[in-house]
Amino acid sequence: MSSFYKTPSPPAPKAGNVTFAKSVSSVRNTTVYRADTRSPATIRKFGFSGTNSNEPCEVRVFGKNTVFASTSKEKVKDFIHMIEHQGQSKKYHLYQIETNKQQVFSFRENMDKNPTSLINGIANLAIRELGIPQDEALALAKDAIHSNYLAVDEVQVEGPISPLSIKHINTISIEG
């Protein structure tokens, strides 16, 4: 879950899976979880539309329409504790998202179904964005899958997600 914070913006048009070859399937989960620093009132008004992040080599399966989440509350909490807060206190709100109408991409399920395609998709992104050699990109992709995506059981949901599909379930404060 590369990024959880963004300011509200108008919904972007649906783009479909823009990162991986069709051989890597998108799957449907029915419930996913997300941590966000924005208040429940803001989310009730705007929902989740996608990412504003421009980090090089950040995997965004649905391009700017990507909403980062996890398959479990516990893994979202792991993510919160995993990211660097640089001595700042933060308040995170945990949200449950019903994804019945959304396309969901699971790194774990895709790793189980077609690891070569998933690894190559991430490696090709690294080659394109960072200009690194293929062997280095493959090693980086394998490490990222295990230490980042699988560690927090990341899924990416195609936005926008309606506020009607989102429920605030908890608030966690992290001391700096």
Order of alpha helices (4+ residues) and beta strands (2+ residues): beta-alpha-beta-alpha-beta-beta-alpha-alpha-alpha-beta-beta
